[in-house]
Amino acid sequence: MKFSAVVLALCAAGATAFMPAAQPRFVAKLYANQYGKYDDQLWDIAAKKDIFAAWDPEAPRSELNFNPFERDETGNAADCSGY
C-alpha cells in the first residue's frame, strides 16, 4: 500500500514536466528601436569617418556612439547601427 502511494506521488510530481511554463506577467524591453545614422544608406568609408568623428569614447556605446573601425574578438566589424 505504501509503495503504491509513493509511486502515485512520484507520477503526479513528474506530470508537471509536461505542463507549459507560466507566462511572465510583464516583458522587459531590452533594446530600444533606435537605428544608426546610416541605416538604409551606403556604409562606406566616408560614413565610417563621419561616425568616427562624432564618437565619444567616454560615453556608453550606442547605435549613434561607437567606433566603426574596431573589430570584435572574431574579426567582425560593426554594422551601421554599431552591432
FIKOL-756290 format. One record per residue: x, y, z of N, C-alpha, C in turn. Coordinates in pm, whole numbers, padded with zeros to 5 digits, always signed. Each point is the difference from the previous one (the first is absolute). Example, Ala and Ser with C-alpha at 12.3 -4.5 7.8 and 13.67 -1.06 7.14 Angstrom:
+01319-00569+00780-00089+00119+00000+00090+00120+00000 -00035+00105-00072+00082+00119+00006-00077+00109+00073 
REM end
This chain:
+00082-00119+00000-00082+00119+00000+00087+00126+00000 +00104-00001+00086+00087+00118+00005+00076+00018-00131 +00039-00112-00060+00074+00006-00126-00084+00063-00110 -00126-00037-00009-00086+00057-00104-00027+00148+00026 -00003+00043+00125-00019+00142+00032+00123+00080-00043 +00118-00058+00021+00124+00068-00040+00007+00010-00153 -00035-00107-00069+00001+00000-00146-00099+00102-00053 -00118+00005+00058-00102+00097-00042+00049+00143+00023 +00064+00027+00113+00052+00134+00029+00110+00038-00099 +00086-00094-00034+00106+00029-00097-00056+00025-00139 -00103-00072-00037-00063+00022-00132-00067+00136-00006 -00063+00039+00108-00068+00131+00002+00102+00113-00004 +00112-00018+00069+00103+00104+00001+00067+00009-00137 +00018-00113-00068+00064+00000-00131-00090+00053-00110 -00130+00002+00022-00093+00047-00103+00015+00150-00026 +00054+00074+00095+00018+00144-00021+00108+00030-00105 +00081-00099-00031+00102+00020-00103-00062+00019-00137 -00122-00047-00018-00068+00013-00129-00096+00117-00006 -00005+00078+00106-00087+00118+00005+00075+00117-00063 -00070+00089-00069+00070+00117-00055+00047+00093+00112 +00110+00067-00026+00054+00092+00100-00093+00119+00015 -00005+00054+00119-00084+00117+00026+00055+00119-00078 -00087+00076-00058+00040+00118-00077+00034+00114+00096 +00104+00077-00029+00031+00114+00086-00111+00104-00011 -00021+00071+00108-00106+00101+00002+00040+00126-00074 +00127+00023-00012+00049+00115-00076+00125-00042-00075 +00028+00070-00105+00118-00028-00079+00086+00126+00000 +00122-00012+00046+00090+00114+00002+00053+00024-00141 +00002+00121-00042+00053+00034-00131+00150+00025+00016 +00078-00084-00067+00144+00007+00018+00066+00103-00090 -00051+00016-00120+00065+00089-00094-00101+00101-00052 +00047+00120-00017-00084+00101-00063+00001-00025-00150 -00099+00046-00067-00009-00019-00145+00063+00117-00073 +00117+00036+00042+00071+00110-00064+00094-00058-00105 +00011+00069-00108+00086-00044-00109+00119+00094-00011 +00102-00047-00068+00117+00082-00022-00026+00110-00101 +00091+00093-00006-00013+00115-00090+00001-00042-00147 +00070-00107-00031+00016-00042-00140-00077-00128-00033 -00102-00034+00078-00084-00116-00038-00070+00031-00131 -00008-00099-00086-00061+00012-00133+00075+00098-00089 +00126+00022+00030+00086+00084-00083+00131-00074-00024 +00082+00057-00084+00129-00061-00032+00093+00010+00121 +00053-00113+00047+00091-00006+00114+00143-00006-00053 +00045+00113-00053+00132+00006-00062+00099+00070+00094 +00119+00025-00049+00105+00059+00084-00036+00142+00043 -00070+00075-00085-00041+00135+00039-00100-00004+00115 -00092-00094-00003-00096-00014+00110+00071-00043+00128 +00095-00091-00011+00075-00045+00117+00082+00114+00060 +00059+00084-00085+00076+00115+00049-00090+00099+00071 -00123+00017-00050-00095+00091+00064-00040-00052+00139 -00028-00128+00011-00035-00060+00129+00120+00006+00095 +00120-00025-00053+00121+00005+00083+00025+00141+00054 -00027+00101-00082+00020+00139+00044-00097+00038+00112 -00118-00059+00001-00099+00030+00103+00012-00092+00121 +00087-00098-00004+00013-00100+00106+00058+00062+00126 -00064-00026+00115+00050+00042+00131+00038-00126+00078 +00129-00030+00014+00040-00124+00067-00040-00006+00148 -00025+00115+00061-00037+00003+00142-00148-00031+00021 -00082+00019-00102-00144-00027+00010-00026-00148-00025 -00111-00052+00050-00030-00141-00025-00027-00027-00147 +00030-00121-00042-00021-00039-00139-00149-00003-00030 -00037+00051-00116-00140+00000-00043-00004-00008-00152 -00120+00010-00055-00017-00006-00144+00063+00120-00070 +00016+00109+00074+00056+00122-00059+00138+00034+00055 +00049-00077+00096+00131+00028+00060+00082-00129+00006 +00080-00022-00101+00086-00118-00005+00115+00027-00096 +00106-00080+00014+00115+00009-00089-00025-00095-00118 -00024+00053-00119-00032-00088-00113+00120-00080-00051 +00119+00032+00046+00120-00070-00048+00046-00112+00093 -00056-00008+00120+00043-00107+00090-00063-00133-00041 +00066-00108+00036-00045-00134-00033-00019-00079+00128 -00091-00097-00003-00019-00085+00116+00106-00110+00002 -00011-00090+00098+00104-00103+00016+00006-00099-00115 -00105-00007-00080+00003-00090-00117+00037+00071-00129 +00024+00131+00007+00043+00074-00117-00110+00069-00077 -00123-00007+00050-00111+00063-00069-00010+00148+00035 -00029+00082-00100-00020+00143+00022-00146+00027+00029 -00025+00112+00066-00138+00039+00031-00074+00043-00124 -00131-00017-00001-00080+00051-00111-00035+00146+00029 -00087+00058-00081-00028+00143+00013-00080+00035+00126 -00050-00099+00073-00067+00026+00127+00091-00029+00120 +00123-00034-00024+00093-00022+00108+00003-00141+00054 -00071-00093-00064-00006-00137+00051+00066-00096-00097 
REM end
